[in-house]
């Protein structure tokens, strides 16, 4: 039985939520157009919730399983926020690693630890899904999508990464959107967590942390969704002393959040997070960073000709950590040299490989295994043996 009908002795009029939403949208647009056009704020939220509660109460409406406050909040999330996704973005539903949206009504929730489930909630229509994602993009400072520009990628703050396709002829009309939402280190994982989870054993982690701490630059490889950003963050947090200056450089959007605060709100450590823009390249940021007295550097991802400047930075004695997309540790030098040669084609491959081996002697690889555990499966020391690279395995991978 409807909970509200029980409370009010049957005086309430039952109404399906979609119908309530349609009526509420028409009511708010007609009665409070200025309020609806305001940018989201705490004040707007309270005003809208008050109006929506009154709207529901005046009409004696009742939605199954919701009281007036619940229904008003859900209406607000649909009309001003991000529908059923709002609690995930507000971390009301903790332990969520990602959300995969195959269509407006086909949504997969990925929990920390590998558990996956189909969402019981979804968008009302294909157009509703497009509207919600465009609202997300506008709130985050990005341009909304349209049929001429249906693809978007960005970050919501420093902890949520989204990639979305709104169609524009690339999807069937009844799909609406397909999207991937990734939460960066949603559980605040620590060194102890990744050891307990089987990503690495303590000896492996301590080796990598100590190498970076005492001046050995390193590169981490792995496929998308392998957990590279999270692992790199934990290594930097463990290895870099609070009094030492760390500068990180990321493409477009910031995912690192390594600033530590004291109990009184003052900053405890010494970190600068930078990111590229349409006009500021990784090379420009790296060259600029070298004039800011860095003691540790992070090039979050090496994907272009900045590979050459990154090697040069490591060769100056600054410990550098970064990532690259390849299939195994032994492919890392080939990829970085290939990218570096885009900048300095006048140098021979032998010279570039020699530079690489001196710049990045420590290489490691992480991947998501079939059992949904992220594991470091390779750690190598790289050096030159005559005119060829040699790889010496360091320790054994963590396997459970």
Secondary structure, DSSP 8 states (H G I E B T S, - for coil): --HHHHHTTT-SEE--HHHHHHHHHHHHHHH-HHHHHS---HHHHHHHHHHHHHHHHHTTEE-TT--HHHHHHHHHHHHHS-GGGHHHHTTSS-SEEEEEEEETTEEEEEETTS-EEE-S---SSHHHHHHHHHHHHHHTT----BTTB-EEEEEETTTEEEEEE--TTSS-TTT--EEEEEETTTT---HHHHHHHTS--HHHHHHHHHHHHTT--EEEE--TTSSHHHHHHHHHHHHS-TTS-EEEEESSS-------B-TTS-B-S-EEEEE--SS--HHHHHHHHTTTT-SEEEES---STHHHHHHHHHHTT-EEEEEE--SSGGGHHHHHHHHHTTT-TTS-HHHHHHHHHHH--EEEEEEE-TTS-EEEEEEEEEEEETTEEEEEE-S-----
